[in-house]
Amino acid sequence: MRTAYREHLEAFNADLLEMCDRVRAAMAQASEALLRQSLEGAEDTLSQVDALRELKTRCEERGMSLLALESPVASDLRQVLSSIYIVENLSRMSSLAMHVATLTRTRHPDAVVPGPLAGFMEEMARLSDAMVAQTRELLLHPDAECAAQLHTIDEDMDDMKAYLLNLVTAPEWEYSTREAVDVAMLVRYYERFADRCVNVGNRIVFLVTGLQPEQYREQRDGDYDLKEKFATIERRFTRK
């Protein structure tokens, strides 16, 4: 029985890696299409929707089957639950890649982003790819410290978002209202993509340590005393 459980879990993990690879490829292709104003690239990205949806469904079914039929406990339960949450985040990331591709296709043959701002969008695409690459590495080799480092890259993404949103809303904005809206939408897509990577990282922290990310960082920095937390709970709720 335990051997069968391990085989099912390994198949689930393999599907997660495949899904992450497909999501990374989709966003990379969507970003390339965006920057090169490629209609073919955008349509190729959108053609992956069905395959990603099918993979998501398979992952969800594997996760539910493991919970229902194998009754995992302790660390195994954490792994299955974390994987189910990760599937949902990867699915949202694939949707964001499709949004980028859809906007590119809608505006073709015009560019979505004004030429002088293309470098900023290229940087957001680079940060997104770096984060999803780190996410894949975490799925392959779970590590709480590496997972926490995703927050550092995400801060760079947040800085880019703040700068560009400030730019498109400034009185000095020299392009059209449509271009301002499009840039703001793209910024949101990339920023949410990065946030989903952070969510996966948070799940990895929980998987490895059993702690929420904030608790892990406090413990790592010497400010979190798990025994004292437990003692406080015991004092509050233990009847004399």
QUIBEL-V323223 format. One record per residue. N is the residue number from 1. RES is the residue in three letters. D_FIRST is the distance of its C-alpha to the first C-alpha in whole Angstrom. Layout:
n:N res:RES d_first:D_FIRST
n:N res:RES d_first:D_FIRST
This chain:
n:1 res:MET d_first:0
n:2 res:ARG d_first:4
n:3 res:THR d_first:5
n:4 res:ALA d_first:5
n:5 res:TYR d_first:6
n:6 res:ARG d_first:9
n:7 res:GLU d_first:10
n:8 res:HIS d_first:11
n:9 res:LEU d_first:12
n:10 res:GLU d_first:14
n:11 res:ALA d_first:16
n:12 res:PHE d_first:17
n:13 res:ASN d_first:19
n:14 res:ALA d_first:20
n:15 res:ASP d_first:21
n:16 res:LEU d_first:23
n:17 res:LEU d_first:25
n:18 res:GLU d_first:26
n:19 res:MET d_first:27
n:20 res:CYS d_first:29
n:21 res:ASP d_first:31
n:22 res:ARG d_first:32
n:23 res:VAL d_first:33
n:24 res:ARG d_first:35
n:25 res:ALA d_first:36
n:26 res:ALA d_first:38
n:27 res:MET d_first:39
n:28 res:ALA d_first:41
n:29 res:GLN d_first:42
n:30 res:ALA d_first:43
n:31 res:SER d_first:45
n:32 res:GLU d_first:47
n:33 res:ALA d_first:48
n:34 res:LEU d_first:49
n:35 res:LEU d_first:51
n:36 res:ARG d_first:53
n:37 res:GLN d_first:53
n:38 res:SER d_first:51
n:39 res:LEU d_first:51
n:40 res:GLU d_first:49
n:41 res:GLY d_first:46
n:42 res:ALA d_first:46
n:43 res:GLU d_first:45
n:44 res:ASP d_first:43
n:45 res:THR d_first:41
n:46 res:LEU d_first:41
n:47 res:SER d_first:40
n:48 res:GLN d_first:36
n:49 res:VAL d_first:36
n:50 res:ASP d_first:34
n:51 res:ALA d_first:31
n:52 res:LEU d_first:31
n:53 res:ARG d_first:30
n:54 res:GLU d_first:28
n:55 res:LEU d_first:26
n:56 res:LYS d_first:26
n:57 res:THR d_first:25
n:58 res:ARG d_first:22
n:59 res:CYS d_first:21
n:60 res:GLU d_first:21
n:61 res:GLU d_first:19
n:62 res:ARG d_first:16
n:63 res:GLY d_first:17
n:64 res:MET d_first:17
n:65 res:SER d_first:14
n:66 res:LEU d_first:12
n:67 res:LEU d_first:14
n:68 res:ALA d_first:14
n:69 res:LEU d_first:10
n:70 res:GLU d_first:8
n:71 res:SER d_first:11
n:72 res:PRO d_first:12
n:73 res:VAL d_first:14
n:74 res:ALA d_first:17
n:75 res:SER d_first:17
n:76 res:ASP d_first:14
n:77 res:LEU d_first:16
n:78 res:ARG d_first:19
n:79 res:GLN d_first:18
n:80 res:VAL d_first:17
n:81 res:LEU d_first:20
n:82 res:SER d_first:22
n:83 res:SER d_first:21
n:84 res:ILE d_first:22
n:85 res:TYR d_first:25
n:86 res:ILE d_first:26
n:87 res:VAL d_first:25
n:88 res:GLU d_first:28
n:89 res:ASN d_first:30
n:90 res:LEU d_first:30
n:91 res:SER d_first:31
n:92 res:ARG d_first:34
n:93 res:MET d_first:35
n:94 res:SER d_first:35
n:95 res:SER d_first:37
n:96 res:LEU d_first:39
n:97 res:ALA d_first:40
n:98 res:MET d_first:41
n:99 res:HIS d_first:43
n:100 res:VAL d_first:45
n:101 res:ALA d_first:45
n:102 res:THR d_first:46
n:103 res:LEU d_first:49
n:104 res:THR d_first:50
n:105 res:ARG d_first:50
n:106 res:THR d_first:52
n:107 res:ARG d_first:55
n:108 res:HIS d_first:55
n:109 res:PRO d_first:58
n:110 res:ASP d_first:59
n:111 res:ALA d_first:57
n:112 res:VAL d_first:55
n:113 res:VAL d_first:56
n:114 res:PRO d_first:59
n:115 res:GLY d_first:60
n:116 res:PRO d_first:61
n:117 res:LEU d_first:57
n:118 res:ALA d_first:55
n:119 res:GLY d_first:54
n:120 res:PHE d_first:53
n:121 res:MET d_first:51
n:122 res:GLU d_first:50
n:123 res:GLU d_first:49
n:124 res:MET d_first:47
n:125 res:ALA d_first:45
n:126 res:ARG d_first:44
n:127 res:LEU d_first:43
n:128 res:SER d_first:40
n:129 res:ASP d_first:39
n:130 res:ALA d_first:39
n:131 res:MET d_first:37
n:132 res:VAL d_first:34
n:133 res:ALA d_first:34
n:134 res:GLN d_first:34
n:135 res:THR d_first:31
n:136 res:ARG d_first:29
n:137 res:GLU d_first:29
n:138 res:LEU d_first:28
n:139 res:LEU d_first:25
n:140 res:LEU d_first:25
n:141 res:HIS d_first:25
n:142 res:PRO d_first:25
n:143 res:ASP d_first:28
n:144 res:ALA d_first:30
n:145 res:GLU d_first:33
n:146 res:CYS d_first:33
n:147 res:ALA d_first:32
n:148 res:ALA d_first:35
n:149 res:GLN d_first:37
n:150 res:LEU d_first:37
n:151 res:HIS d_first:39
n:152 res:THR d_first:42
n:153 res:ILE d_first:42
n:154 res:ASP d_first:42
n:155 res:GLU d_first:45
n:156 res:ASP d_first:47
n:157 res:MET d_first:45
n:158 res:ASP d_first:47
n:159 res:ASP d_first:50
n:160 res:MET d_first:50
n:161 res:LYS d_first:50
n:162 res:ALA d_first:52
n:163 res:TYR d_first:55
n:164 res:LEU d_first:55
n:165 res:LEU d_first:55
n:166 res:ASN d_first:58
n:167 res:LEU d_first:59
n:168 res:VAL d_first:59
n:169 res:THR d_first:60
n:170 res:ALA d_first:63
n:171 res:PRO d_first:67
n:172 res:GLU d_first:67
n:173 res:TRP d_first:64
n:174 res:GLU d_first:66
n:175 res:TYR d_first:64
n:176 res:SER d_first:63
n:177 res:THR d_first:62
n:178 res:ARG d_first:59
n:179 res:GLU d_first:58
n:180 res:ALA d_first:58
n:181 res:VAL d_first:55
n:182 res:ASP d_first:53
n:183 res:VAL d_first:53
n:184 res:ALA d_first:52
n:185 res:MET d_first:49
n:186 res:LEU d_first:48
n:187 res:VAL d_first:48
n:188 res:ARG d_first:46
n:189 res:TYR d_first:44
n:190 res:TYR d_first:43
n:191 res:GLU d_first:43
n:192 res:ARG d_first:40
n:193 res:PHE d_first:38
n:194 res:ALA d_first:39
n:195 res:ASP d_first:38
n:196 res:ARG d_first:35
n:197 res:CYS d_first:34
n:198 res:VAL d_first:35
n:199 res:ASN d_first:32
n:200 res:VAL d_first:29
n:201 res:GLY d_first:31
n:202 res:ASN d_first:31
n:203 res:ARG d_first:27
n:204 res:ILE d_first:26
n:205 res:VAL d_first:28
n:206 res:PHE d_first:26
n:207 res:LEU d_first:23
n:208 res:VAL d_first:24
n:209 res:THR d_first:27
n:210 res:GLY d_first:26
n:211 res:LEU d_first:29
n:212 res:GLN d_first:31
n:213 res:PRO d_first:33
n:214 res:GLU d_first:37
n:215 res:GLN d_first:35
n:216 res:TYR d_first:34
n:217 res:ARG d_first:37
n:218 res:GLU d_first:39
n:219 res:GLN d_first:37
n:220 res:ARG d_first:37
n:221 res:ASP d_first:41
n:222 res:GLY d_first:41
n:223 res:ASP d_first:42
n:224 res:TYR d_first:39
n:225 res:ASP d_first:38
n:226 res:LEU d_first:35
n:227 res:LYS d_first:36
n:228 res:GLU d_first:39
n:229 res:LYS d_first:37
n:230 res:PHE d_first:35
n:231 res:ALA d_first:38
n:232 res:THR d_first:40
n:233 res:ILE d_first:37
n:234 res:GLU d_first:38
n:235 res:ARG d_first:41
n:236 res:ARG d_first:41
n:237 res:PHE d_first:39
n:238 res:THR d_first:39
n:239 res:ARG d_first:41
n:240 res:LYS d_first:44
